[in-house]
Amino acid sequence: MDASDRIVANKSRFFIKNMKFILGRKIGMSRKFHEDGTVIPVTIVEAGPCTVVQVKTEKKDGYNAVQVGFGKKKNVIKPEIGHCKDLDMFRHLREFRVDNTENFKRGNQILADVFVEGDVIKVTGISIGKGFQGGVKRHGFHGSQATHGHKDQLRMPGSIGGSYPEHVLKGKRMAGQMGNQRATMSNLEIVSVDLEKNQLAIKGGIPGATNNLVLIYGNGDMVLKQPEIKEVNKKEVVENVEAKDVVKGPETVEAVVDKAEPIQNMDNENQNNTEEEKK
């Protein structure tokens, strides 16, 4: 990538010039074979189908971006129901910044065919958490000597400051939480695309544990699929309406008439009473 095609990351928003992207779920690692028998380690990712949920414009929102939904879930809060109205309830929502949003429309679908074999991409995900680790494993410290009076200090961090400024400086590399952070791997290659299963085979490993969400993006033109509109058969609609109008159960027509008779008799009695009063 050129210097002008740099990435600006802010939580779930990514911007690359002339970018194509998709959300996916990491399935696991496998291997592919070349014709000459060479083995290629690959990571299988379920890529899409994704749906465009919201299109943000610079005039209305202050920046151009496309919000994409992926996966489904059952328990949804009311704000999300309103936000995804007339669409599926998505488990993941992420934004990608773009130069132009004219070609994007709410409801457009993004499938695995947006990438082709040989594309060079970047993959972003949440790395596997390692828990609390020491400096040797977390930062690659060499440790101290095993002899010459060191005794049990082989993996200890050593001095963390001096008499001045009498406090530990910010950013000091020490033991602490390792992993479970956003990580990006560059210059990965698409080995194969399976359109039937919506799967991508990516050369090498990618960040994240199995079933984790990953963001796949790279240079190229975006391919969007218009949502399919189902044609409504008028005959079926009429038949359904007629079936709903039919009275079912013990409430038959005769029963309704019987209930209505006392009301008619009361009307007749009221008329007779008024006639007698006039006389």
C-alpha atoms as an extended CHARMM CRD file, in Angstrom:
* protein
*
       279  EXT
         1         1  MET       CA              0.0000000000        0.0000000000        0.0000000000  PROA      1               0.0000000000
         2         2  ASP       CA              1.0680000000        3.5530000000       -0.6890000000  PROA      2               0.0000000000
         3         3  ALA       CA              1.5180000000        6.1370000000        2.0350000000  PROA      3               0.0000000000
         4         4  SER       CA             -1.7020000000        7.7990000000        0.8510000000  PROA      4               0.0000000000
         5         5  ASP       CA             -3.6100000000        4.5630000000        1.5260000000  PROA      5               0.0000000000
         6         6  ARG       CA             -2.8810000000        4.5450000000        5.2470000000  PROA      6               0.0000000000
         7         7  ILE       CA             -5.4230000000        3.1510000000        7.6890000000  PROA      7               0.0000000000
         8         8  VAL       CA             -7.1540000000        5.2350000000       10.3360000000  PROA      8               0.0000000000
         9         9  ALA       CA             -8.5790000000        2.9540000000       13.0700000000  PROA      9               0.0000000000
        10        10  ASN       CA            -10.9990000000        4.0990000000       15.7450000000  PROA      10              0.0000000000
        11        11  LYS       CA            -12.7780000000        1.2410000000       17.5130000000  PROA      11              0.0000000000
        12        12  SER       CA            -14.9930000000       -0.2180000000       14.7660000000  PROA      12              0.0000000000
        13        13  ARG       CA            -14.2190000000        2.3150000000       12.0010000000  PROA      13              0.0000000000
        14        14  PHE       CA            -11.6210000000        1.7620000000        9.2770000000  PROA      14              0.0000000000
        15        15  PHE       CA            -10.7260000000        3.9110000000        6.2980000000  PROA      15              0.0000000000
        16        16  ILE       CA             -8.7120000000        2.9250000000        3.2410000000  PROA      16              0.0000000000
        17        17  LYS       CA             -8.7400000000        4.5890000000       -0.1630000000  PROA      17              0.0000000000
        18        18  ASN       CA            -10.5380000000        2.4150000000       -2.7830000000  PROA      18              0.0000000000
        19        19  MET       CA            -11.2980000000       -0.2820000000       -0.2310000000  PROA      19              0.0000000000
        20        20  LYS       CA            -13.3500000000       -3.4610000000       -0.3200000000  PROA      20              0.0000000000
        21        21  PHE       CA            -14.2870000000       -5.1310000000        2.9450000000  PROA      21              0.0000000000
        22        22  ILE       CA            -16.3360000000       -7.8090000000        4.6630000000  PROA      22              0.0000000000
        23        23  LEU       CA            -16.9620000000       -9.1840000000        8.1540000000  PROA      23              0.0000000000
        24        24  GLY       CA            -16.2540000000      -12.8160000000        8.9550000000  PROA      24              0.0000000000
        25        25  ARG       CA            -16.0200000000      -15.5030000000       11.6170000000  PROA      25              0.0000000000
        26        26  LYS       CA            -12.7980000000      -17.4010000000       12.1780000000  PROA      26              0.0000000000
        27        27  ILE       CA            -13.4540000000      -21.1400000000       11.8270000000  PROA      27              0.0000000000
        28        28  GLY       CA             -9.9660000000      -22.5780000000       12.2570000000  PROA      28              0.0000000000
        29        29  MET       CA             -6.7900000000      -23.5820000000       10.4410000000  PROA      29              0.0000000000
        30        30  SER       CA             -6.3320000000      -26.0740000000        7.6480000000  PROA      30              0.0000000000
        31        31  ARG       CA             -4.0040000000      -26.6130000000        4.6970000000  PROA      31              0.0000000000
        32        32  LYS       CA             -4.0820000000      -26.4590000000        0.9090000000  PROA      32              0.0000000000
        33        33  PHE       CA             -1.8970000000      -28.2280000000       -1.6360000000  PROA      33              0.0000000000
        34        34  HSD       CA             -0.3130000000      -26.7720000000       -4.7630000000  PROA      34              0.0000000000
        35        35  GLU       CA             -0.1020000000      -28.7870000000       -7.9500000000  PROA      35              0.0000000000
        36        36  ASP       CA              3.5680000000      -29.4650000000       -7.2040000000  PROA      36              0.0000000000
        37        37  GLY       CA              2.6410000000      -30.8370000000       -3.7540000000  PROA      37              0.0000000000
        38        38  THR       CA              3.6770000000      -27.8000000000       -1.7220000000  PROA      38              0.0000000000
        39        39  VAL       CA              1.6690000000      -27.4380000000        1.4810000000  PROA      39              0.0000000000
        40        40  ILE       CA              0.1750000000      -24.0310000000        2.3320000000  PROA      40              0.0000000000
        41        41  PRO       CA             -1.1480000000      -23.4300000000        5.8740000000  PROA      41              0.0000000000
        42        42  VAL       CA             -4.4140000000      -21.4790000000        5.6820000000  PROA      42              0.0000000000
        43        43  THR       CA             -7.0590000000      -20.0570000000        8.0000000000  PROA      43              0.0000000000
        44        44  ILE       CA            -10.6670000000      -20.7520000000        7.0410000000  PROA      44              0.0000000000
        45        45  VAL       CA            -13.0010000000      -17.7790000000        7.5880000000  PROA      45              0.0000000000
        46        46  GLU       CA            -16.7670000000      -17.6910000000        7.1280000000  PROA      46              0.0000000000
        47        47  ALA       CA            -17.0460000000      -14.3780000000        5.2520000000  PROA      47              0.0000000000
        48        48  GLY       CA            -20.5500000000      -12.9200000000        5.1470000000  PROA      48              0.0000000000
        49        49  PRO       CA            -23.1810000000      -12.6380000000        4.0170000000  PROA      49              0.0000000000
        50        50  CYS       CA            -23.1800000000       -9.0780000000        5.3580000000  PROA      50              0.0000000000
        51        51  THR       CA            -25.8660000000       -6.4200000000        5.0020000000  PROA      51              0.0000000000
        52        52  VAL       CA            -25.5260000000       -2.6480000000        4.7750000000  PROA      52              0.0000000000
        53        53  VAL       CA            -27.4710000000       -1.3390000000        7.7740000000  PROA      53              0.0000000000
        54        54  GLN       CA            -26.6900000000        2.3830000000        7.6020000000  PROA      54              0.0000000000
        55        55  VAL       CA            -25.0000000000        4.7510000000        5.1670000000  PROA      55              0.0000000000
        56        56  LYS       CA            -23.4490000000        7.8290000000        6.7920000000  PROA      56              0.0000000000
        57        57  THR       CA            -22.6750000000       10.9320000000        4.7480000000  PROA      57              0.0000000000
        58        58  GLU       CA            -20.4400000000       13.8990000000        5.4120000000  PROA      58              0.0000000000
        59        59  LYS       CA            -23.3510000000       16.3120000000        5.0290000000  PROA      59              0.0000000000
        60        60  LYS       CA            -25.5090000000       14.6130000000        7.6630000000  PROA      60              0.0000000000
        61        61  ASP       CA            -23.0540000000       12.8210000000        9.9850000000  PROA      61              0.0000000000
        62        62  GLY       CA            -19.7930000000       14.6880000000        9.4010000000  PROA      62              0.0000000000
        63        63  TYR       CA            -17.9940000000       11.8070000000        7.6590000000  PROA      63              0.0000000000
        64        64  ASN       CA            -18.5870000000        9.1440000000        5.0070000000  PROA      64              0.0000000000
        65        65  ALA       CA            -18.9710000000        5.6160000000        6.3360000000  PROA      65              0.0000000000
        66        66  VAL       CA            -20.8890000000        2.3880000000        5.8120000000  PROA      66              0.0000000000
        67        67  GLN       CA            -22.2410000000        0.3580000000        8.7220000000  PROA      67              0.0000000000
        68        68  VAL       CA            -22.3640000000       -3.3780000000        8.0660000000  PROA      68              0.0000000000
        69        69  GLY       CA            -24.1890000000       -6.1170000000        9.9820000000  PROA      69              0.0000000000
        70        70  PHE       CA            -23.1130000000       -9.7520000000       10.2860000000  PROA      70              0.0000000000
        71        71  GLY       CA            -24.4950000000      -12.7800000000       12.1370000000  PROA      71              0.0000000000
        72        72  LYS       CA            -27.8330000000      -13.1560000000       13.8930000000  PROA      72              0.0000000000
        73        73  LYS       CA            -29.0120000000      -13.1340000000       17.4950000000  PROA      73              0.0000000000
        74        74  LYS       CA            -32.2950000000      -13.6570000000       19.3250000000  PROA      74              0.0000000000
        75        75  ASN       CA            -32.2280000000      -11.2940000000       22.2940000000  PROA      75              0.0000000000
        76        76  VAL       CA            -32.2180000000       -7.7490000000       20.9430000000  PROA      76              0.0000000000
        77        77  ILE       CA            -32.7880000000       -4.4910000000       22.8120000000  PROA      77              0.0000000000
        78        78  LYS       CA            -35.4120000000       -2.0550000000       21.5220000000  PROA      78              0.0000000000
        79        79  PRO       CA            -32.9670000000        0.5600000000       20.1400000000  PROA      79              0.0000000000
        80        80  GLU       CA            -31.3670000000       -2.1190000000       17.9760000000  PROA      80              0.0000000000
        81        81  ILE       CA            -34.7860000000       -3.3060000000       16.7870000000  PROA      81              0.0000000000
        82        82  GLY       CA            -35.5650000000        0.1990000000       15.6060000000  PROA      82              0.0000000000
        83        83  HSD       CA            -32.1110000000        0.6380000000       14.0760000000  PROA      83              0.0000000000
        84        84  CYS       CA            -32.3540000000       -2.6300000000       12.0980000000  PROA      84              0.0000000000
        85        85  LYS       CA            -35.9980000000       -2.1620000000       11.1090000000  PROA      85              0.0000000000
        86        86  ASP       CA            -37.0350000000       -4.2520000000        8.0670000000  PROA      86              0.0000000000
        87        87  LEU       CA            -33.6920000000       -6.1220000000        8.3180000000  PROA      87              0.0000000000
        88        88  ASP       CA            -32.3610000000       -9.0740000000       10.2970000000  PROA      88              0.0000000000
        89        89  MET       CA            -31.2520000000       -8.6460000000       13.8960000000  PROA      89              0.0000000000
        90        90  PHE       CA            -27.4600000000       -8.6950000000       13.6150000000  PROA      90              0.0000000000
        91        91  ARG       CA            -24.9970000000       -9.8840000000       16.2360000000  PROA      91              0.0000000000
        92        92  HSD       CA            -22.1800000000       -7.6360000000       14.9990000000  PROA      92              0.0000000000
        93        93  LEU       CA            -22.2970000000       -4.0750000000       13.6400000000  PROA      93              0.0000000000
        94        94  ARG       CA            -19.1280000000       -2.4170000000       12.3250000000  PROA      94              0.0000000000
        95        95  GLU       CA            -18.3480000000        0.7600000000       10.4010000000  PROA      95              0.0000000000
        96        96  PHE       CA            -15.9610000000        1.1780000000        7.4830000000  PROA      96              0.0000000000
        97        97  ARG       CA            -15.0290000000        4.6620000000        6.2990000000  PROA      97              0.0000000000
        98        98  VAL       CA            -15.1390000000        5.1900000000        2.5410000000  PROA      98              0.0000000000
        99        99  ASP       CA            -14.4600000000        8.0540000000        0.1260000000  PROA      99              0.0000000000
       100       100  ASN       CA            -17.8530000000        7.9410000000       -1.5720000000  PROA      100             0.0000000000
       101       101  THR       CA            -21.1790000000        6.4770000000       -0.3990000000  PROA      101             0.0000000000
       102       102  GLU       CA            -23.1960000000        6.9360000000       -3.5970000000  PROA      102             0.0000000000
       103       103  ASN       CA            -23.0660000000        3.2560000000       -4.5450000000  PROA      103             0.0000000000
       104       104  PHE       CA            -24.0810000000        2.0320000000       -1.0770000000  PROA      104             0.0000000000
       105       105  LYS       CA            -27.7430000000        1.6240000000       -0.1540000000  PROA      105             0.0000000000
       106       106  ARG       CA            -29.4340000000        0.2340000000        2.9300000000  PROA      106             0.0000000000
       107       107  GLY       CA            -30.1110000000       -3.4610000000        2.4310000000  PROA      107             0.0000000000
       108       108  ASN       CA            -27.2400000000       -4.1400000000        0.0050000000  PROA      108             0.0000000000
       109       109  GLN       CA            -25.5220000000       -7.4760000000        0.5880000000  PROA      109             0.0000000000
       110       110  ILE       CA            -21.7850000000       -8.1850000000        0.6350000000  PROA      110             0.0000000000
       111       111  LEU       CA            -20.7770000000      -11.7630000000       -0.1680000000  PROA      111             0.0000000000
       112       112  ALA       CA            -17.4840000000      -13.6450000000       -0.2310000000  PROA      112             0.0000000000
       113       113  ASP       CA            -17.1140000000      -13.0240000000       -3.9920000000  PROA      113             0.0000000000
       114       114  VAL       CA            -15.9760000000       -9.4770000000       -3.1750000000  PROA      114             0.0000000000
       115       115  PHE       CA            -12.4850000000      -11.0400000000       -2.9130000000  PROA      115             0.0000000000
       116       116  VAL       CA            -10.7410000000      -13.2050000000       -5.4910000000  PROA      116             0.0000000000
       117       117  GLU       CA             -7.8040000000      -15.5840000000       -5.3410000000  PROA      117             0.0000000000
       118       118  GLY       CA             -4.5150000000      -13.7210000000       -5.0400000000  PROA      118             0.0000000000
       119       119  ASP       CA             -5.8370000000      -10.5830000000       -3.3040000000  PROA      119             0.0000000000
       120       120  VAL       CA             -3.5320000000       -9.0560000000       -0.6890000000  PROA      120             0.0000000000
       121       121  ILE       CA             -5.5270000000       -8.0980000000        2.3950000000  PROA      121             0.0000000000
       122       122  LYS       CA             -5.3640000000       -7.0300000000        6.0320000000  PROA      122             0.0000000000
       123       123  VAL       CA             -7.1910000000       -8.8240000000        8.8320000000  PROA      123             0.0000000000
       124       124  THR       CA             -8.1250000000       -7.2420000000       12.1620000000  PROA      124             0.0000000000
       125       125  GLY       CA             -9.3760000000       -9.1150000000       15.2150000000  PROA      125             0.0000000000
       126       126  ILE       CA             -9.0970000000       -9.4600000000       18.9850000000  PROA      126             0.0000000000
       127       127  SER       CA             -6.0100000000      -11.4700000000       19.9120000000  PROA      127             0.0000000000
       128       128  ILE       CA             -6.2270000000      -14.4940000000       22.2080000000  PROA      128             0.0000000000
       129       129  GLY       CA             -5.9510000000      -13.5150000000       25.8720000000  PROA      129             0.0000000000
       130       130  LYS       CA             -2.9300000000      -14.9550000000       27.7220000000  PROA      130             0.0000000000
       131       131  GLY       CA             -3.7630000000      -13.6860000000       31.1920000000  PROA      131             0.0000000000
       132       132  PHE       CA             -1.1830000000      -12.0750000000       33.5230000000  PROA      132             0.0000000000
       133       133  GLN       CA              2.3210000000      -12.7610000000       32.1810000000  PROA      133             0.0000000000
       134       134  GLY       CA              5.8480000000      -11.7760000000       33.1590000000  PROA      134             0.0000000000
       135       135  GLY       CA              8.2840000000       -9.5950000000       31.2730000000  PROA      135             0.0000000000
       136       136  VAL       CA             10.1170000000      -12.4960000000       29.6000000000  PROA      136             0.0000000000
       137       137  LYS       CA              7.0070000000      -13.8180000000       27.8650000000  PROA      137             0.0000000000
       138       138  ARG       CA              5.1790000000      -10.5160000000       27.4430000000  PROA      138             0.0000000000
       139       139  HSD       CA              8.0360000000       -8.3500000000       26.1430000000  PROA      139             0.0000000000
       140       140  GLY       CA             10.7590000000      -10.8460000000       25.2750000000  PROA      140             0.0000000000
       141       141  PHE       CA             13.1800000000       -9.9000000000       28.0610000000  PROA      141             0.0000000000
       142       142  HSD       CA             16.3100000000      -12.0750000000       28.1830000000  PROA      142             0.0000000000
       143       143  GLY       CA             16.3670000000      -12.3170000000       31.9520000000  PROA      143             0.0000000000
       144       144  SER       CA             19.3600000000      -12.2600000000       34.2670000000  PROA      144             0.0000000000
       145       145  GLN       CA             22.3160000000      -14.5940000000       34.5740000000  PROA      145             0.0000000000
       146       146  ALA       CA             21.6550000000      -17.9000000000       36.2680000000  PROA      146             0.0000000000
       147       147  THR       CA             24.8330000000      -17.7020000000       38.4230000000  PROA      147             0.0000000000
       148       148  HSD       CA             27.1990000000      -15.1320000000       39.9730000000  PROA      148             0.0000000000
       149       149  GLY       CA             24.9760000000      -14.3390000000       42.9160000000  PROA      149             0.0000000000
       150       150  HSD       CA             21.6770000000      -14.0300000000       41.0780000000  PROA      150             0.0000000000
       151       151  LYS       CA             20.1220000000      -17.1380000000       42.5870000000  PROA      151             0.0000000000
       152       152  ASP       CA             16.3140000000      -16.9400000000       41.8870000000  PROA      152             0.0000000000
       153       153  GLN       CA             16.2910000000      -13.7760000000       39.7950000000  PROA      153             0.0000000000
       154       154  LEU       CA             16.5130000000      -15.3720000000       36.3440000000  PROA      154             0.0000000000
       155       155  ARG       CA             13.0980000000      -14.1230000000       35.1230000000  PROA      155             0.0000000000
       156       156  MET       CA             12.7390000000      -11.0620000000       37.3590000000  PROA      156             0.0000000000
       157       157  PRO       CA             12.3490000000       -7.6310000000       35.6750000000  PROA      157             0.0000000000
       158       158  GLY       CA             15.2330000000       -5.9530000000       37.4990000000  PROA      158             0.0000000000
       159       159  SER       CA             15.3120000000       -2.2540000000       38.3470000000  PROA      159             0.0000000000
       160       160  ILE       CA             12.2550000000       -0.2140000000       37.3320000000  PROA      160             0.0000000000
       161       161  GLY       CA             13.5560000000        3.2640000000       38.2480000000  PROA      161             0.0000000000
       162       162  GLY       CA             16.0780000000        5.3480000000       40.1570000000  PROA      162             0.0000000000
       163       163  SER       CA             16.2670000000        7.9420000000       42.9440000000  PROA      163             0.0000000000
       164       164  TYR       CA             15.0500000000       10.5030000000       40.4330000000  PROA      164             0.0000000000
       165       165  PRO       CA             12.2480000000       11.1380000000       39.4980000000  PROA      165             0.0000000000
       166       166  GLU       CA             11.1770000000        8.8510000000       42.3620000000  PROA      166             0.0000000000
       167       167  HSD       CA              8.3130000000        7.2410000000       40.4810000000  PROA      167             0.0000000000
       168       168  VAL       CA              7.8750000000        4.6770000000       37.6960000000  PROA      168             0.0000000000
       169       169  LEU       CA              7.7480000000        6.3270000000       34.2730000000  PROA      169             0.0000000000
       170       170  LYS       CA              4.6920000000        5.8390000000       32.0740000000  PROA      170             0.0000000000
       171       171  GLY       CA              5.0420000000        3.1250000000       29.4680000000  PROA      171             0.0000000000
       172       172  LYS       CA              7.5810000000        1.1210000000       31.4810000000  PROA      172             0.0000000000
       173       173  ARG       CA              7.5260000000       -2.4330000000       30.1680000000  PROA      173             0.0000000000
       174       174  MET       CA              6.5920000000       -4.6740000000       33.0540000000  PROA      174             0.0000000000
       175       175  ALA       CA              4.5390000000       -7.7580000000       33.8020000000  PROA      175             0.0000000000
       176       176  GLY       CA              0.7910000000       -7.4870000000       33.1730000000  PROA      176             0.0000000000
       177       177  GLN       CA             -2.2000000000       -8.5080000000       31.0550000000  PROA      177             0.0000000000
       178       178  MET       CA             -1.1360000000      -10.0570000000       27.7560000000  PROA      178             0.0000000000
       179       179  GLY       CA             -3.3260000000      -10.4550000000       24.6850000000  PROA      179             0.0000000000
       180       180  ASN       CA             -7.0450000000       -9.7380000000       24.3920000000  PROA      180             0.0000000000
       181       181  GLN       CA             -6.2960000000       -6.6000000000       22.3510000000  PROA      181             0.0000000000
       182       182  ARG       CA             -7.0700000000       -5.4390000000       18.8360000000  PROA      182             0.0000000000
       183       183  ALA       CA             -4.4310000000       -6.7300000000       16.4520000000  PROA      183             0.0000000000
       184       184  THR       CA             -3.9460000000       -6.3530000000       12.6950000000  PROA      184             0.0000000000
       185       185  MET       CA             -1.9410000000       -8.5550000000       10.3290000000  PROA      185             0.0000000000
       186       186  SER       CA             -0.8910000000       -7.1820000000        6.9350000000  PROA      186             0.0000000000
       187       187  ASN       CA              0.1350000000       -8.6360000000        3.5790000000  PROA      187             0.0000000000
       188       188  LEU       CA             -2.0160000000      -11.7420000000        3.8730000000  PROA      188             0.0000000000
       189       189  GLU       CA             -3.0510000000      -13.5290000000        0.6830000000  PROA      189             0.0000000000
       190       190  ILE       CA             -6.3780000000      -15.0510000000       -0.3840000000  PROA      190             0.0000000000
       191       191  VAL       CA             -5.6270000000      -18.6550000000       -1.3910000000  PROA      191             0.0000000000
       192       192  SER       CA             -9.1450000000      -19.7260000000       -2.4060000000  PROA      192             0.0000000000
       193       193  VAL       CA            -12.7890000000      -18.5770000000       -2.3190000000  PROA      193             0.0000000000
       194       194  ASP       CA            -15.7100000000      -20.9660000000       -1.7210000000  PROA      194             0.0000000000
       195       195  LEU       CA            -18.8930000000      -19.1700000000       -2.8100000000  PROA      195             0.0000000000
       196       196  GLU       CA            -21.2210000000      -22.0380000000       -1.8550000000  PROA      196             0.0000000000
       197       197  LYS       CA            -20.0940000000      -22.0160000000        1.7950000000  PROA      197             0.0000000000
       198       198  ASN       CA            -19.1630000000      -18.2980000000        1.8970000000  PROA      198             0.0000000000
       199       199  GLN       CA            -15.6590000000      -19.1910000000        3.0360000000  PROA      199             0.0000000000
       200       200  LEU       CA            -12.2610000000      -17.6290000000        2.4340000000  PROA      200             0.0000000000
       201       201  ALA       CA             -8.9530000000      -19.4760000000        2.7820000000  PROA      201             0.0000000000
       202       202  ILE       CA             -6.3110000000      -16.9850000000        3.9660000000  PROA      202             0.0000000000
       203       203  LYS       CA             -2.6200000000      -17.8540000000        3.8760000000  PROA      203             0.0000000000
       204       204  GLY       CA             -1.0890000000      -18.1410000000        7.3520000000  PROA      204             0.0000000000
       205       205  GLY       CA             -2.6170000000      -17.3330000000       10.7240000000  PROA      205             0.0000000000
       206       206  ILE       CA             -4.8530000000      -14.4230000000       11.6770000000  PROA      206             0.0000000000
       207       207  PRO       CA             -5.5730000000      -12.7660000000       15.0590000000  PROA      207             0.0000000000
       208       208  GLY       CA             -8.2660000000      -14.1130000000       17.3360000000  PROA      208             0.0000000000
       209       209  ALA       CA             -9.6150000000      -17.3320000000       18.7310000000  PROA      209             0.0000000000
       210       210  THR       CA            -11.9970000000      -19.6990000000       16.9720000000  PROA      210             0.0000000000
       211       211  ASN       CA            -15.4620000000      -18.2110000000       16.2950000000  PROA      211             0.0000000000
       212       212  ASN       CA            -14.1630000000      -14.6740000000       16.8790000000  PROA      212             0.0000000000
       213       213  LEU       CA            -15.1970000000      -11.7890000000       14.6450000000  PROA      213             0.0000000000
       214       214  VAL       CA            -12.6040000000      -10.6210000000       12.1080000000  PROA      214             0.0000000000
       215       215  LEU       CA            -12.5560000000       -7.6400000000        9.7390000000  PROA      215             0.0000000000
       216       216  ILE       CA            -11.1460000000       -8.3570000000        6.2860000000  PROA      216             0.0000000000
       217       217  TYR       CA            -10.2910000000       -5.4610000000        3.9910000000  PROA      217             0.0000000000
       218       218  GLY       CA             -7.9860000000       -4.5510000000        1.1510000000  PROA      218             0.0000000000
       219       219  ASN       CA             -7.5760000000       -2.4580000000       -1.9810000000  PROA      219             0.0000000000
       220       220  GLY       CA            -10.0220000000       -2.9220000000       -4.8350000000  PROA      220             0.0000000000
       221       221  ASP       CA            -13.5050000000       -2.1940000000       -6.0880000000  PROA      221             0.0000000000
       222       222  MET       CA            -16.4830000000       -3.0560000000       -3.8980000000  PROA      222             0.0000000000
       223       223  VAL       CA            -19.0130000000       -5.6010000000       -5.1760000000  PROA      223             0.0000000000
       224       224  LEU       CA            -22.5460000000       -5.1510000000       -3.8420000000  PROA      224             0.0000000000
       225       225  LYS       CA            -25.5760000000       -7.3730000000       -4.3330000000  PROA      225             0.0000000000
       226       226  GLN       CA            -29.0650000000       -5.9440000000       -4.4330000000  PROA      226             0.0000000000
       227       227  PRO       CA            -31.5550000000       -7.5940000000       -2.0460000000  PROA      227             0.0000000000
       228       228  GLU       CA            -33.9910000000       -9.9920000000       -3.6760000000  PROA      228             0.0000000000
       229       229  ILE       CA            -37.6000000000       -8.7360000000       -3.7400000000  PROA      229             0.0000000000
       230       230  LYS       CA            -40.1250000000      -11.5390000000       -3.4300000000  PROA      230             0.0000000000
       231       231  GLU       CA            -43.1090000000      -11.2990000000       -5.7760000000  PROA      231             0.0000000000
       232       232  VAL       CA            -46.4660000000      -11.5550000000       -4.0230000000  PROA      232             0.0000000000
       233       233  ASN       CA            -49.0580000000      -13.8540000000       -5.5920000000  PROA      233             0.0000000000
       234       234  LYS       CA            -52.4290000000      -12.0640000000       -5.5290000000  PROA      234             0.0000000000
       235       235  LYS       CA            -54.4300000000      -15.3010000000       -5.5820000000  PROA      235             0.0000000000
       236       236  GLU       CA            -52.6990000000      -16.5780000000       -2.4320000000  PROA      236             0.0000000000
       237       237  VAL       CA            -53.3500000000      -13.2740000000       -0.6700000000  PROA      237             0.0000000000
       238       238  VAL       CA            -57.0650000000      -13.3780000000       -1.5520000000  PROA      238             0.0000000000
       239       239  GLU       CA            -57.3690000000      -16.9930000000       -0.3990000000  PROA      239             0.0000000000
       240       240  ASN       CA            -55.6870000000      -16.1550000000        2.9160000000  PROA      240             0.0000000000
       241       241  VAL       CA            -58.0190000000      -13.2100000000        3.4980000000  PROA      241             0.0000000000
       242       242  GLU       CA            -61.1000000000      -15.3120000000        2.7160000000  PROA      242             0.0000000000
       243       243  ALA       CA            -59.9050000000      -18.0670000000        5.0590000000  PROA      243             0.0000000000
       244       244  LYS       CA            -59.5320000000      -15.5530000000        7.9020000000  PROA      244             0.0000000000
       245       245  ASP       CA            -63.1160000000      -14.3020000000        7.3610000000  PROA      245             0.0000000000
       246       246  VAL       CA            -64.6290000000      -17.7500000000        7.8940000000  PROA      246             0.0000000000
       247       247  VAL       CA            -66.2210000000      -18.1590000000       11.3790000000  PROA      247             0.0000000000
       248       248  LYS       CA            -64.7730000000      -21.1770000000       13.1730000000  PROA      248             0.0000000000
       249       249  GLY       CA            -65.6370000000      -23.0070000000       16.3870000000  PROA      249             0.0000000000
       250       250  PRO       CA            -68.9770000000      -23.1600000000       18.2210000000  PROA      250             0.0000000000
       251       251  GLU       CA            -69.8500000000      -19.5840000000       17.1970000000  PROA      251             0.0000000000
       252       252  THR       CA            -72.0120000000      -20.4850000000       14.1460000000  PROA      252             0.0000000000
       253       253  VAL       CA            -74.3330000000      -18.2100000000       12.1920000000  PROA      253             0.0000000000
       254       254  GLU       CA            -77.4080000000      -19.6560000000       13.8900000000  PROA      254             0.0000000000
       255       255  ALA       CA            -75.9510000000      -18.9030000000       17.3090000000  PROA      255             0.0000000000
       256       256  VAL       CA            -75.3430000000      -15.3190000000       16.3010000000  PROA      256             0.0000000000
       257       257  VAL       CA            -78.9400000000      -14.9640000000       15.0740000000  PROA      257             0.0000000000
       258       258  ASP       CA            -80.3100000000      -16.4340000000       18.3070000000  PROA      258             0.0000000000
       259       259  LYS       CA            -78.3550000000      -13.8870000000       20.2910000000  PROA      259             0.0000000000
       260       260  ALA       CA            -79.7040000000      -11.0840000000       18.1650000000  PROA      260             0.0000000000
       261       261  GLU       CA            -83.4300000000      -12.0400000000       18.6080000000  PROA      261             0.0000000000
       262       262  PRO       CA            -83.8620000000      -10.6860000000       22.1520000000  PROA      262             0.0000000000
       263       263  ILE       CA            -82.5380000000       -7.3370000000       20.9940000000  PROA      263             0.0000000000
       264       264  GLN       CA            -85.1570000000       -7.1750000000       18.2220000000  PROA      264             0.0000000000
       265       265  ASN       CA            -87.9790000000       -8.0710000000       20.6830000000  PROA      265             0.0000000000
       266       266  MET       CA            -86.8580000000       -5.2540000000       23.0070000000  PROA      266             0.0000000000
       267       267  ASP       CA            -87.0440000000       -2.7980000000       20.0920000000  PROA      267             0.0000000000
       268       268  ASN       CA            -90.6330000000       -3.9080000000       19.3270000000  PROA      268             0.0000000000
       269       269  GLU       CA            -91.7050000000       -3.4620000000       22.9640000000  PROA      269             0.0000000000
       270       270  ASN       CA            -90.2140000000        0.0450000000       23.0240000000  PROA      270             0.0000000000
       271       271  GLN       CA            -92.1820000000        0.9770000000       19.8860000000  PROA      271             0.0000000000
       272       272  ASN       CA            -95.4760000000       -0.3000000000       21.4170000000  PROA      272             0.0000000000
       273       273  ASN       CA            -94.8870000000        1.6950000000       24.5910000000  PROA      273             0.0000000000
       274       274  THR       CA            -94.3200000000        4.9140000000       22.6400000000  PROA      274             0.0000000000
       275       275  GLU       CA            -97.5310000000        4.4040000000       20.6330000000  PROA      275             0.0000000000
       276       276  GLU       CA            -99.5830000000        3.8890000000       23.8200000000  PROA      276             0.0000000000
       277       277  GLU       CA            -98.1860000000        7.0880000000       25.3380000000  PROA      277             0.0000000000
       278       278  LYS       CA            -99.1840000000        9.0890000000       22.2630000000  PROA      278             0.0000000000
       279       279  LYS       CA           -102.7830000000        7.8080000000       22.5230000000  PROA      279             0.0000000000
